[in-house]
Amino acid sequence: MSTIPLLLEWRGQRLWISPERCLFWEEQKMLILSDLHIGKSAHFRKAGIPVPQQLFQEDMHRLYQQIHQFNPDSILITGDLFHSHSNIEHEVFAKWLETLGSKEMILVRGNHDRFSDELYVSMGIHCVGTAFTLQDFIFIHELPKVCDDSKYYFTGHQHPGVKLSGKGKQSMTLPCFYFTHNHAVLPAFGIFSGKHLVEPKLRDKVYAVMKEGYQTSIIEVPV
């Protein structure tokens, strides 16, 4: 068990898997994450469903910490940066973006990213459409039905989780990073997200996010 980011060398590149549900691509100085779903908790509260406001605050604090730790030149979101129509959380996030200085924020559109390109531009977000290619990697929200075999895909959308079983029939479902032969699925960065259980095959890699008290760690799950 590690309490620091885990180094994974993938296709000749150094990727740091963070316990805070994101990746840092060392050669590109790029922080990569997916599915923040900003505005989701406020959307539920507006509908009369009691969701703690501190969930959004905690997500923003974690993102700030990751930017401070890795000091990336750019931040890439592989879809679902926002969740719903504009609300107070979007406004707070827009103000927070102003503190990033020269760091570029790049958004690959997900199914929940429904704002106009003009609005993203006004917030200082570079919206690149539904896919973004850099070297041998393609960043996309959902894996396409037909893939380019020469590329490796990084996706989100699924909110992957893995079930760990212990003694006495105890079990827990944890968010995870899921690497297959042709694509990886990133965990949802936003805490207020469900989990879809992955079904890993031989040679797949699964890295679970384990939280114990105030400490979060990465563990490799045997397949």
DOKE-899822 format. One record per residue (C-alpha): residue number from 1; chain; x, y, z. Coordinates in Angstrom, 3 decimals. Layout:
# DOKE-899822
+-----+--------+----------+----------+----------+
: num : cadena :        X :        Y :        Z :
+-----+--------+----------+----------+----------+
: NUM :      A :        X :        Y :        Z :
...
+-----+--------+----------+----------+----------+
***
This chain:
# DOKE-899822
+-----+--------+----------+----------+----------+
: num : cadena :        X :        Y :        Z :
+-----+--------+----------+----------+----------+
:   1 :      A :    0.000 :    0.000 :    0.000 :
:   2 :      A :    1.323 :    3.390 :   -0.960 :
:   3 :      A :    0.443 :    6.792 :    0.447 :
:   4 :      A :    2.127 :    8.609 :   -2.442 :
:   5 :      A :    1.393 :    8.632 :   -6.191 :
:   6 :      A :    2.246 :    5.372 :   -7.930 :
:   7 :      A :    4.517 :    5.509 :  -10.999 :
:   8 :      A :    3.283 :    3.605 :  -14.035 :
:   9 :      A :    5.426 :    3.516 :  -17.185 :
:  10 :      A :    3.061 :    3.165 :  -20.112 :
:  11 :      A :    4.109 :    3.209 :  -23.769 :
:  12 :      A :    7.376 :    4.860 :  -22.841 :
:  13 :      A :    5.700 :    7.594 :  -20.808 :
:  14 :      A :    5.731 :    8.187 :  -17.059 :
:  15 :      A :    2.250 :    8.397 :  -15.544 :
:  16 :      A :    1.776 :    9.060 :  -11.854 :
:  17 :      A :   -1.434 :    7.572 :  -10.444 :
:  18 :      A :   -2.601 :    9.822 :   -7.639 :
:  19 :      A :   -4.646 :    8.588 :   -4.670 :
:  20 :      A :   -6.819 :   11.659 :   -5.313 :
:  21 :      A :   -8.274 :   10.078 :   -8.475 :
:  22 :      A :   -6.196 :   11.748 :  -11.171 :
:  23 :      A :   -3.124 :   11.117 :  -13.316 :
:  24 :      A :   -0.048 :   13.238 :  -13.865 :
:  25 :      A :    1.685 :   12.792 :  -17.230 :
:  26 :      A :    5.240 :   13.727 :  -16.370 :
:  27 :      A :    6.631 :   14.326 :  -19.877 :
:  28 :      A :    3.775 :   16.677 :  -20.782 :
:  29 :      A :    3.438 :   18.222 :  -17.308 :
:  30 :      A :   -0.283 :   17.528 :  -17.625 :
:  31 :      A :   -2.781 :   16.714 :  -14.871 :
:  32 :      A :   -5.539 :   14.420 :  -16.177 :
:  33 :      A :   -8.884 :   13.749 :  -14.513 :
:  34 :      A :  -12.485 :   12.989 :  -15.356 :
:  35 :      A :  -16.056 :   13.410 :  -14.199 :
:  36 :      A :  -15.941 :   16.256 :  -11.702 :
:  37 :      A :  -19.690 :   16.813 :  -12.187 :
:  38 :      A :  -19.497 :   20.351 :  -10.805 :
:  39 :      A :  -22.990 :   21.551 :   -9.971 :
:  40 :      A :  -24.394 :   18.089 :   -9.246 :
:  41 :      A :  -24.772 :   18.526 :   -5.490 :
:  42 :      A :  -26.349 :   21.997 :   -5.915 :
:  43 :      A :  -28.669 :   20.560 :   -8.572 :
:  44 :      A :  -29.881 :   17.888 :   -6.134 :
:  45 :      A :  -30.322 :   20.397 :   -3.324 :
:  46 :      A :  -32.400 :   22.610 :   -5.627 :
:  47 :      A :  -34.636 :   19.591 :   -6.237 :
:  48 :      A :  -35.140 :   19.216 :   -2.482 :
:  49 :      A :  -32.723 :   16.319 :   -2.002 :
:  50 :      A :  -30.452 :   16.968 :    1.015 :
:  51 :      A :  -26.874 :   16.739 :   -0.279 :
:  52 :      A :  -24.074 :   18.264 :    1.841 :
:  53 :      A :  -22.580 :   21.398 :    0.314 :
:  54 :      A :  -19.124 :   20.441 :    1.588 :
:  55 :      A :  -18.862 :   17.703 :   -1.075 :
:  56 :      A :  -18.233 :   20.357 :   -3.730 :
:  57 :      A :  -15.859 :   22.213 :   -1.417 :
:  58 :      A :  -13.914 :   19.021 :   -0.762 :
:  59 :      A :  -13.592 :   18.308 :   -4.504 :
:  60 :      A :  -12.240 :   21.802 :   -5.113 :
:  61 :      A :   -9.818 :   21.485 :   -2.221 :
:  62 :      A :   -8.532 :   18.160 :   -3.564 :
:  63 :      A :   -8.084 :   19.639 :   -7.036 :
:  64 :      A :   -6.195 :   22.596 :   -5.585 :
:  65 :      A :   -3.918 :   20.209 :   -3.673 :
:  66 :      A :   -3.152 :   18.184 :   -6.816 :
:  67 :      A :   -2.295 :   21.314 :   -8.779 :
:  68 :      A :   -0.053 :   22.458 :   -5.940 :
:  69 :      A :    1.639 :   19.041 :   -5.684 :
:  70 :      A :    2.313 :   18.383 :   -9.378 :
:  71 :      A :    2.494 :   21.990 :  -10.653 :
:  72 :      A :    1.191 :   21.074 :  -14.129 :
:  73 :      A :    1.345 :   23.331 :  -17.168 :
:  74 :      A :   -2.106 :   22.115 :  -18.210 :
:  75 :      A :   -5.137 :   20.351 :  -16.749 :
:  76 :      A :   -7.062 :   17.976 :  -19.013 :
:  77 :      A :  -10.640 :   16.952 :  -18.174 :
:  78 :      A :  -11.874 :   13.878 :  -20.076 :
:  79 :      A :  -15.526 :   14.835 :  -19.901 :
:  80 :      A :  -18.316 :   15.784 :  -17.514 :
:  81 :      A :  -16.635 :   18.789 :  -15.978 :
:  82 :      A :  -20.118 :   20.136 :  -15.258 :
:  83 :      A :  -23.284 :   18.228 :  -14.447 :
:  84 :      A :  -26.341 :   20.401 :  -14.933 :
:  85 :      A :  -27.624 :   23.815 :  -15.898 :
:  86 :      A :  -25.796 :   26.790 :  -14.415 :
:  87 :      A :  -25.960 :   27.114 :  -10.640 :
:  88 :      A :  -23.958 :   28.588 :   -7.777 :
:  89 :      A :  -21.259 :   25.889 :   -7.930 :
:  90 :      A :  -20.510 :   26.813 :  -11.550 :
:  91 :      A :  -20.122 :   30.450 :  -10.539 :
:  92 :      A :  -17.748 :   29.554 :   -7.701 :
:  93 :      A :  -15.724 :   27.354 :  -10.050 :
:  94 :      A :  -15.483 :   30.128 :  -12.645 :
:  95 :      A :  -14.047 :   32.445 :   -9.979 :
:  96 :      A :  -11.627 :   29.726 :   -8.870 :
:  97 :      A :  -10.355 :   29.325 :  -12.454 :
:  98 :      A :   -9.113 :   32.900 :  -12.332 :
:  99 :      A :   -6.536 :   31.831 :   -9.716 :
: 100 :      A :   -4.846 :   29.322 :  -12.066 :
: 101 :      A :   -2.785 :   31.995 :  -13.803 :
: 102 :      A :   -1.099 :   30.679 :  -16.953 :
: 103 :      A :   -2.152 :   27.049 :  -16.483 :
: 104 :      A :   -4.304 :   25.873 :  -19.379 :
: 105 :      A :   -7.522 :   23.964 :  -18.714 :
: 106 :      A :   -8.563 :   21.668 :  -21.572 :
: 107 :      A :  -11.996 :   20.049 :  -21.736 :
: 108 :      A :  -12.997 :   17.025 :  -23.782 :
: 109 :      A :  -16.782 :   17.206 :  -23.939 :
: 110 :      A :  -18.747 :   14.557 :  -22.064 :
: 111 :      A :  -22.458 :   13.796 :  -22.166 :
: 112 :      A :  -23.131 :   16.305 :  -19.361 :
: 113 :      A :  -21.068 :   19.145 :  -20.885 :
: 114 :      A :  -23.884 :   21.010 :  -22.616 :
: 115 :      A :  -22.796 :   24.635 :  -22.399 :
: 116 :      A :  -21.919 :   26.598 :  -25.519 :
: 117 :      A :  -18.319 :   26.903 :  -26.661 :
: 118 :      A :  -18.609 :   30.657 :  -26.047 :
: 119 :      A :  -19.351 :   30.106 :  -22.356 :
: 120 :      A :  -16.340 :   27.821 :  -21.937 :
: 121 :      A :  -14.156 :   30.414 :  -23.664 :
: 122 :      A :  -15.455 :   33.118 :  -21.319 :
: 123 :      A :  -14.358 :   30.947 :  -18.382 :
: 124 :      A :  -10.891 :   30.421 :  -19.862 :
: 125 :      A :  -11.515 :   26.762 :  -20.708 :
: 126 :      A :  -10.188 :   25.376 :  -23.992 :
: 127 :      A :  -12.962 :   23.064 :  -25.246 :
: 128 :      A :  -11.507 :   20.645 :  -27.837 :
: 129 :      A :  -14.657 :   18.748 :  -28.820 :
: 130 :      A :  -15.185 :   15.060 :  -28.118 :
: 131 :      A :  -11.602 :   13.792 :  -28.408 :
: 132 :      A :   -8.078 :   15.039 :  -27.860 :
: 133 :      A :   -4.986 :   13.302 :  -29.262 :
: 134 :      A :   -1.466 :   13.801 :  -27.980 :
: 135 :      A :    1.355 :   11.489 :  -29.102 :
: 136 :      A :    0.138 :    7.870 :  -28.763 :
: 137 :      A :   -2.748 :    8.750 :  -26.430 :
: 138 :      A :   -6.353 :    9.647 :  -27.239 :
: 139 :      A :   -8.425 :   11.249 :  -24.483 :
: 140 :      A :  -12.160 :   10.752 :  -24.916 :
: 141 :      A :  -15.152 :   10.535 :  -22.596 :
: 142 :      A :  -16.489 :    7.200 :  -23.863 :
: 143 :      A :  -14.580 :    4.467 :  -25.688 :
: 144 :      A :  -15.599 :    4.382 :  -29.373 :
: 145 :      A :  -16.924 :    1.178 :  -30.918 :
: 146 :      A :  -14.023 :    1.161 :  -33.376 :
: 147 :      A :  -10.579 :    2.001 :  -31.967 :
: 148 :      A :   -7.299 :    2.947 :  -33.585 :
: 149 :      A :   -4.994 :    0.048 :  -32.672 :
: 150 :      A :   -1.938 :    2.315 :  -32.847 :
: 151 :      A :   -3.295 :    4.525 :  -30.050 :
: 152 :      A :   -4.093 :    4.068 :  -26.372 :
: 153 :      A :   -7.337 :    5.569 :  -25.084 :
: 154 :      A :   -8.017 :    7.286 :  -21.775 :
: 155 :      A :  -11.712 :    7.524 :  -20.938 :
: 156 :      A :  -14.069 :    8.442 :  -18.128 :
: 157 :      A :  -17.863 :    8.216 :  -17.971 :
: 158 :      A :  -18.133 :    4.792 :  -16.297 :
: 159 :      A :  -17.082 :    5.847 :  -12.771 :
: 160 :      A :  -15.237 :    2.517 :  -12.373 :
: 161 :      A :  -15.242 :    0.686 :   -9.067 :
: 162 :      A :  -13.840 :   -2.592 :   -7.777 :
: 163 :      A :  -15.250 :   -4.819 :   -5.053 :
: 164 :      A :  -12.826 :   -6.036 :   -2.410 :
: 165 :      A :  -13.811 :   -8.852 :   -0.073 :
: 166 :      A :  -12.417 :   -9.538 :    3.370 :
: 167 :      A :  -12.917 :  -11.993 :    6.172 :
: 168 :      A :  -16.382 :  -12.700 :    7.527 :
: 169 :      A :  -18.088 :  -11.909 :    4.206 :
: 170 :      A :  -17.119 :   -8.255 :    4.561 :
: 171 :      A :  -16.759 :   -6.307 :    1.339 :
: 172 :      A :  -16.370 :   -2.763 :    0.072 :
: 173 :      A :  -16.607 :   -1.112 :   -3.339 :
: 174 :      A :  -13.831 :    1.363 :   -4.072 :
: 175 :      A :  -13.224 :    3.773 :   -6.961 :
: 176 :      A :  -10.432 :    2.572 :   -9.201 :
: 177 :      A :   -8.227 :    3.159 :  -12.229 :
: 178 :      A :   -8.796 :    0.397 :  -14.783 :
: 179 :      A :   -6.169 :   -0.336 :  -17.471 :
: 180 :      A :   -6.846 :   -2.773 :  -20.327 :
: 181 :      A :   -4.777 :   -3.593 :  -23.417 :
: 182 :      A :   -6.187 :   -0.656 :  -25.425 :
: 183 :      A :   -7.760 :    1.778 :  -22.965 :
: 184 :      A :   -7.848 :    3.031 :  -19.405 :
: 185 :      A :  -10.886 :    4.203 :  -17.483 :
: 186 :      A :  -10.305 :    6.964 :  -14.943 :
: 187 :      A :  -12.277 :    7.106 :  -11.698 :
: 188 :      A :  -14.731 :    9.942 :  -11.202 :
: 189 :      A :  -12.869 :   12.796 :   -9.542 :
: 190 :      A :  -16.092 :   14.106 :   -8.010 :
: 191 :      A :  -16.905 :   12.431 :   -4.709 :
: 192 :      A :  -20.664 :   12.603 :   -5.299 :
: 193 :      A :  -20.624 :    9.890 :   -7.982 :
: 194 :      A :  -21.773 :    6.303 :   -8.220 :
: 195 :      A :  -19.543 :    3.370 :   -9.180 :
: 196 :      A :  -19.786 :    0.826 :  -11.970 :
: 197 :      A :  -18.064 :   -2.466 :  -11.122 :
: 198 :      A :  -15.321 :   -3.425 :  -13.569 :
: 199 :      A :  -14.808 :   -7.008 :  -14.713 :
: 200 :      A :  -11.044 :   -7.236 :  -15.259 :
: 201 :      A :   -9.534 :   -9.862 :  -17.519 :
: 202 :      A :   -6.142 :  -11.501 :  -17.318 :
: 203 :      A :   -3.317 :   -8.944 :  -17.771 :
: 204 :      A :   -5.601 :   -6.004 :  -17.002 :
: 205 :      A :   -4.446 :   -3.653 :  -14.254 :
: 206 :      A :   -6.704 :   -2.350 :  -11.497 :
: 207 :      A :   -5.612 :    0.276 :   -8.959 :
: 208 :      A :   -8.089 :    0.967 :   -6.165 :
: 209 :      A :   -8.382 :    4.169 :   -4.151 :
: 210 :      A :   -8.480 :    3.312 :   -0.460 :
: 211 :      A :   -9.420 :    5.948 :    2.109 :
: 212 :      A :   -8.612 :    5.370 :    5.755 :
: 213 :      A :   -9.464 :    8.306 :    7.979 :
: 214 :      A :   -7.833 :   11.388 :    6.474 :
: 215 :      A :   -5.343 :    9.386 :    4.423 :
: 216 :      A :   -5.931 :    8.114 :    0.897 :
: 217 :      A :   -3.818 :    5.437 :   -0.752 :
: 218 :      A :   -3.430 :    3.489 :   -3.996 :
: 219 :      A :   -3.430 :   -0.306 :   -3.922 :
: 220 :      A :   -2.971 :   -2.647 :   -6.877 :
: 221 :      A :   -5.764 :   -5.205 :   -6.959 :
: 222 :      A :   -4.792 :   -8.750 :   -8.012 :
: 223 :      A :   -6.603 :   -9.848 :  -11.186 :
+-----+--------+----------+----------+----------+
***
